[in-house]
Amino acid sequence: MSTRAVNFLHKWISNSVPETVGVDIISVAELTQKLFADAKAIGISGSEIEEETGSVYEVILDAILHYEAGVAD
C-alpha cells in the first residue's frame, strides 16, 4: 500500500468513525462505499488501499468496535 493510501485510510477513519452511532452490517458497508468514493475523488484507487489491508470493510469494522470500546486514539 502506498504511503498516501495509508495516510488517507487512517485520516478518513479518524474523521468518520467517531460520527458512527452504533454498528451494523449496513452502516459498515455504507462507510466502506463512502471511503472508496472519497478516495477516488482524490485519485486513490480502491486496489491501492486494499493492497496491504485486505478487506477495508474489516478495517472499518475493527476501528468502530475499538472506538466504541474506548480503545481508539
C-alpha positions as CSV (number, residue, x, y, z in Angstrom):
1,M,0.0,0.0,0.0
2,S,1.3,3.4,-0.8
3,T,2.1,5.9,1.9
4,R,-0.6,8.2,0.6
5,A,-3.2,5.4,0.7
6,V,-2.2,4.5,4.3
7,N,-2.4,8.2,5.3
8,F,-5.7,8.6,3.6
9,L,-7.2,5.5,5.2
10,H,-6.1,6.5,8.8
11,K,-7.2,10.1,8.4
12,W,-10.5,9.0,6.8
13,I,-11.3,6.6,9.6
14,S,-10.3,9.0,12.4
15,N,-12.7,11.6,10.8
16,S,-15.6,9.1,10.1
17,V,-15.6,6.6,12.8
18,P,-16.4,9.0,15.7
19,E,-19.5,10.1,13.8
20,T,-20.8,6.5,13.6
21,V,-23.6,5.9,16.1
22,G,-23.7,2.1,16.5
23,V,-22.6,-0.5,14.2
24,D,-24.4,-2.9,11.9
25,I,-23.7,-4.6,8.6
26,I,-25.4,-1.9,6.5
27,S,-23.6,1.1,8.2
28,V,-20.2,-0.5,7.8
29,A,-20.9,-1.3,4.1
30,E,-22.1,2.3,3.5
31,L,-18.9,3.6,5.2
32,T,-16.8,1.3,3.0
33,Q,-18.5,2.6,-0.1
34,K,-18.1,6.2,1.1
35,L,-14.4,5.7,1.8
36,F,-13.9,4.3,-1.7
37,A,-15.8,7.2,-3.2
38,D,-13.8,9.8,-1.2
39,A,-10.5,8.1,-2.2
40,K,-11.5,8.0,-5.9
41,A,-12.3,11.7,-5.7
42,I,-8.7,12.5,-4.8
43,G,-7.2,9.9,-7.2
44,I,-6.6,6.9,-4.9
45,S,-7.9,3.6,-6.2
46,G,-9.6,1.0,-4.1
47,S,-7.0,-1.5,-5.0
48,E,-4.2,0.8,-3.8
49,I,-5.9,1.0,-0.4
50,E,-6.7,-2.8,-0.2
51,E,-3.2,-3.8,-1.3
52,E,-2.0,-4.3,2.3
53,T,-5.2,-4.2,4.3
54,G,-7.1,-6.9,2.6
55,S,-10.7,-6.1,3.5
56,V,-11.4,-2.4,4.0
57,Y,-14.7,-3.4,5.4
58,E,-13.0,-5.4,8.2
59,V,-10.6,-2.4,8.9
60,I,-13.6,-0.1,9.3
61,L,-15.5,-2.6,11.4
62,D,-12.5,-3.1,13.7
63,A,-12.0,0.7,14.0
64,I,-15.6,1.1,15.0
65,L,-15.5,-1.7,17.5
66,H,-12.3,-0.4,19.1
67,Y,-13.6,3.2,19.1
68,E,-16.8,2.1,20.9
69,A,-14.8,0.2,23.4
70,G,-12.8,3.4,24.2
71,V,-9.6,1.9,22.8
72,A,-9.1,4.2,19.7
73,D,-6.9,7.2,19.8
